[in-house]
Amino acid sequence: MAHTPKMFRLEIGNLTSPKFFEELVGLERATFRKNDSWADGELEQMAKKRNCIIAAARLEDNNKLCGYVLCTSTGLNLHVSKIAVRADCRRQGIARSLMQAVLRTAANQRRSSSSTLHVALDNEPAVQLYRSLGYKEDGLLEDYYTPGRHAYKMICDLEPYKGAAEDSPPPLQAACTTTTGRKR
Ligand SMILES: CC(C)(COP(=O)(O)OP(=O)(O)OC[C@H]1O[C@@H](n2cnc3c(N)ncnc32)[C@H](O)[C@@H]1OP(=O)(O)O)[C@@H](O)C(=O)NCCC(=O)NCCS
């Protein structure tokens, strides 16, 4: 049965405790197929780099990790490498809130002007999520994951995220969420 969190809260930056990495690896393993899951220590290695921006979501009721997004800030671009939300917590606006948090941080604190990512063509939930945040298709990467499993390259202009307040709606779509609550 789906877990229906009344509330979740976001954490961003400074997420380097061993306990956090344990939870992160647990959620990664539960979410991705073996081929798409990063090797042991890879997540931690990346998360500890200075140019990494990471945000996590925790359920208010039990403080358990229910989502994360991991990105790399290079030059003026933010590349989103991984996002996952616990299966029983999906469609609550958690991924959208995580993405908005890192996009605002990149635009305002790292002066990023664009964000890129790669997503499997058949990953409809993820493609729809990214489109709703302002990402557009920017080419096709053939056989990106495995032979026959292609990816879209997507890009988002971060100008609309500059100066955006914490609880402001996503700039390019009608529906909105608070950073610590469900869709309203
Ligand atoms: C993709 C994923 C992160 C979305 O997480 P989520 O918390 O359920 O997403 P949200 O509730 O914030 O949804 C935001 C928007 O994304 C789109 N979306 C999310 N899930 C969707 C689904 N199953 N079908 C269609 N659109 C979907 C919708 O536009 C949604 O807005 P709406 O609810 O107002 O319609 C989650 O499904 C997941 O962890 N998938 C497995 C891992 C993965 O594929 N990661 C991406 C590749 S690295």
Ligand as a Chemical Component Dictionary entry (heavy atoms), coordinates in Angstrom:
data_LIG
# 
_chem_comp.id                   LIG 
_chem_comp.type                 NON-POLYMER 
_chem_comp.pdbx_formal_charge   0 
_chem_comp.three_letter_code    LIG 
# 
loop_
_chem_comp_atom.comp_id 
_chem_comp_atom.atom_id 
_chem_comp_atom.alt_atom_id 
_chem_comp_atom.type_symbol 
_chem_comp_atom.charge 
_chem_comp_atom.model_Cartn_x 
_chem_comp_atom.model_Cartn_y 
_chem_comp_atom.model_Cartn_z 
_chem_comp_atom.pdbx_ordinal 
LIG C1  C1  C 0 10.819 10.117 -11.878 1  
LIG C2  C2  C 0 10.566 10.216 -10.368 2  
LIG C3  C3  C 0 11.834 10.750 -9.689  3  
LIG C4  C4  C 0 9.374  11.176 -10.127 4  
LIG O1  O1  O 0 9.233  11.323 -8.693  5  
LIG P1  P1  P 0 7.845  11.845 -8.028  6  
LIG O2  O2  O 0 8.164  12.345 -6.671  7  
LIG O3  O3  O 0 6.841  10.779 -8.151  8  
LIG O4  O4  O 0 7.453  13.056 -8.987  9  
LIG P2  P2  P 0 6.466  14.275 -8.604  10 
LIG O5  O5  O 0 5.377  13.781 -7.732  11 
LIG O6  O6  O 0 7.285  15.404 -8.100  12 
LIG O7  O7  O 0 5.845  14.618 -10.031 13 
LIG C5  C5  C 0 6.102  15.834 -10.684 14 
LIG C6  C6  C 0 5.600  15.723 -12.112 15 
LIG O8  O8  O 0 6.331  14.704 -12.822 16 
LIG C7  C7  C 0 5.447  14.034 -13.749 17 
LIG N1  N1  N 0 5.253  12.634 -13.320 18 
LIG C8  C8  C 0 5.713  12.051 -12.182 19 
LIG N2  N2  N 0 5.378  10.752 -12.169 20 
LIG C9  C9  C 0 4.689  10.508 -13.302 21 
LIG C10 C10 C 0 4.085  9.345  -13.863 22 
LIG N3  N3  N 0 4.109  8.150  -13.243 23 
LIG N4  N4  N 0 3.478  9.459  -15.086 24 
LIG C11 C11 C 0 3.454  10.637 -15.745 25 
LIG N5  N5  N 0 4.001  11.795 -15.254 26 
LIG C12 C12 C 0 4.617  11.725 -14.054 27 
LIG C13 C13 C 0 4.138  14.780 -13.665 28 
LIG O9  O9  O 0 4.208  15.860 -14.586 29 
LIG C14 C14 C 0 4.163  15.290 -12.226 30 
LIG O10 O10 O 0 3.311  16.402 -12.025 31 
LIG P3  P3  P 0 1.763  16.135 -11.578 32 
LIG O11 O11 O 0 1.796  15.182 -10.424 33 
LIG O12 O12 O 0 1.293  17.517 -11.228 34 
LIG O13 O13 O 0 1.095  15.546 -12.785 35 
LIG C15 C15 C 0 10.175 8.818  -9.756  36 
LIG O14 O14 O 0 9.166  8.251  -10.556 37 
LIG C16 C16 C 0 11.340 7.835  -9.656  38 
LIG O15 O15 O 0 12.073 7.816  -8.657  39 
LIG N6  N6  N 0 11.504 6.995  -10.702 40 
LIG C17 C17 C 0 12.587 5.981  -10.679 41 
LIG C18 C18 C 0 13.951 6.603  -10.834 42 
LIG C19 C19 C 0 14.098 7.360  -12.147 43 
LIG O16 O16 O 0 13.610 6.944  -13.180 44 
LIG N7  N7  N 0 14.823 8.484  -12.100 45 
LIG C20 C20 C 0 15.042 9.334  -13.253 46 
LIG C21 C21 C 0 16.161 8.901  -14.097 47 
LIG S1  S1  S 0 17.750 9.121  -13.332 48 
# 
loop_
_chem_comp_bond.comp_id 
_chem_comp_bond.atom_id_1 
_chem_comp_bond.atom_id_2 
_chem_comp_bond.value_order 
_chem_comp_bond.pdbx_ordinal 
LIG C1  C2  SING 1  
LIG C2  C3  SING 2  
LIG C2  C4  SING 3  
LIG C2  C15 SING 4  
LIG C4  O1  SING 5  
LIG O1  P1  SING 6  
LIG P1  O2  DOUB 7  
LIG P1  O3  SING 8  
LIG P1  O4  SING 9  
LIG O4  P2  SING 10 
LIG P2  O5  DOUB 11 
LIG P2  O6  SING 12 
LIG P2  O7  SING 13 
LIG O7  C5  SING 14 
LIG C5  C6  SING 15 
LIG C6  O8  SING 16 
LIG C6  C14 SING 17 
LIG O8  C7  SING 18 
LIG C7  N1  SING 19 
LIG C7  C13 SING 20 
LIG N1  C8  SING 21 
LIG N1  C12 SING 22 
LIG C8  N2  DOUB 23 
LIG N2  C9  SING 24 
LIG C9  C10 SING 25 
LIG C9  C12 DOUB 26 
LIG C10 N3  SING 27 
LIG C10 N4  DOUB 28 
LIG N4  C11 SING 29 
LIG C11 N5  DOUB 30 
LIG N5  C12 SING 31 
LIG C13 O9  SING 32 
LIG C13 C14 SING 33 
LIG C14 O10 SING 34 
LIG O10 P3  SING 35 
LIG P3  O11 DOUB 36 
LIG P3  O12 SING 37 
LIG P3  O13 SING 38 
LIG C15 O14 SING 39 
LIG C15 C16 SING 40 
LIG C16 O15 DOUB 41 
LIG C16 N6  SING 42 
LIG N6  C17 SING 43 
LIG C17 C18 SING 44 
LIG C18 C19 SING 45 
LIG C19 O16 DOUB 46 
LIG C19 N7  SING 47 
LIG N7  C20 SING 48 
LIG C20 C21 SING 49 
LIG C21 S1  SING 50 
# 
